[in-house]
Amino acid sequence: MTDTSPSPLAPQSGVIDGKVHRYPLRVFYEDTDAGGVVYHANYLRWFERARSDLLDVLGIDQRTALEAGTGLYTVAEANLRYLAPARLGDAVVIETWAETVGRVSATLRQTARCGAARLCEATVKVGFISPEGRPRRQPEAWQRAFASLEPISATGADTGPVVGPEGQE
């Protein structure tokens, strides 16, 4: 006998709230050092996971695009700033929003939070490349999807301080 009903279990997913993507996670033992504090490199993994989920939520299917020869996103630059430790068992939310969106690249800002506490911040520049690794213009629909998250001008003309989605520097 085969059960054709959908499984009650589904992969974890984030949500878009205004111009911010929020991705929840929990700190597991494997994320920590011997003292129960999150190992610094895991923030980079968490930010990547949240960006991948963001693409899914926006309807951007990288796998299909890669298999069709359209291209894919790759990280060109990442800058992380550690502010406070996360600990074993903490509930963490990764917030992601677009700072700028161009034809070939986008700059994303990410913050890891535990409640009101900011744990780690990142600025990540992603570029769209061909399957051969050459820069390529993003599909128009993908540019529009990223622009829907963008709090400042897509031209990058804003010269003021970079602020988060709630207005804090």
N, C-alpha and C positions, 0 to 999 in steps of 0.2 A: 504494500500500500504506500502511495506517495502523497505526501502532504503538499498541496500547491499553495497554501496560504503563505503570505510573506512573513519572513522572520521578524520577530519583535526586536531583534538586535540589528542595529545599523551602525556604520562607522560614525565616529564623532564628527560633528560639523560645527562651524561657526555661523554667525549671522552678520548681516550688514545692518547697522543701526545708524541711519543718516548717512554720513560720508565715511564712517569707520566700520571696519570689519573686526569683529570680536571673536576670538577663538579660545575656548576654555580648555584647560588641562589640569591635571593633578600631578604633583611632584611624587614620583615613585622612588623607591630605594635605589634603583639603577641610575637615577639622575643625580645622586648625591655622592659626596666624599665620605670618608670614615666618620666625620663629625655630623653627618646629616644635613649638610649645607649643599645646595646645588652647585655642581662643578661648572665652572665658567663657560666651557665650550658647549654645554647643553642649551644655553640661551640661543646660540646660533642655530642649533638643530630645531628648537622650538619656533624660532622666527621663520625658518624655512618651511616647517610644517604648516604654520599659519598662512604663509604666502601661497603654498600649494592649495590649501583649502579655499583661500580667497579666489583663486582662479576657478575652482569648481563652482563656488557660489555664484560667481559672475557668469558662469556658463562657458568658460574658456576651457576647451578640451585639448590640452597639450599633447597627449598621446596620439589622438586622431590627427592633429596638425603635423606632428612629427612623421607619422606613418604616411601621410599624404604628401610629404615633402614641403610643407608650408614653412616650418621652422619651429623654434622654441625659445623660451626665455632662459637666460643664464645670468648669474650674478657677476657683475663687472667690478663692483666695489662694495665693501661693507665696513662700517665703522660702528663699534659697540662701546657704550659707556655704562659701566656697572655702578649701581647706586645703593642697593641694599640686598642682602642675601634672601633667597627663598630657601625654605627648609622642607624636610620630609613631611609629606601629608598636606602641604599648602595647596589651596586652590588658586591657580594662576590664570589670568586672562591676558592673551596677546592681542593688542590693538594694532591695526594696520590701516594707514591711510596714504593716499598719494600726495606727494609734495609737488611734483611736476610730472607731466606726461608729454613725451615728444613722439616723433614719428618712429624712432628706432629704439628709444629707451624710456624708462620711467624711474623716478627716484621715489622710493617708498620710505615712510617713517614707521617705526614699530616701537611699541612700549610693552614690556612685561609688567603686569601689576598683580599685587596680592591685596585685595581690598582697595583702599585708597593709596597704598604705598607703591611708588614706582620702583621697580627692582632693577631694570635694565632698559636702556634705550638704544635703538639702532637706526642708522640711515643706510639704506641699501639701494644701490643703483643696479637695475636689471636692464639687460639689452636683449633685443630680439635678434636671433641669428638663424641663418639657413642651416639645413642639416650638415653642410660642409663646414660650418663654423664662421661664416662671413656675416657681417652686419646686414640686416634686412629690415625693411619697413614693416611695422606691425600691421596686421589686418585692421582695417578701419573699425570694424565692430569691436575689436579688442581695445583699440585706443579709446573708443567711446565708453566702454565698460570701465576702464581705469579712470577716465576723466570724471565719471560719476562719483568717484571717491575724492576728487581733488579739491582741497580747500583754497588753493591760491591759483594764480594765473598759469595756464599751460605754457605760456611763453617764457616763464621763469623771470619775468620782469619785476616781481616783488622783491624789494631789497630790504625789507624789514626783518625783524627777528623771526626765526622759525618757531612756530607755536604748535602745540598739540591740538587735537580736535576740540578740547574744552577751553582752549585759549591760554593755557599755561606755557611758559617758555621752557 
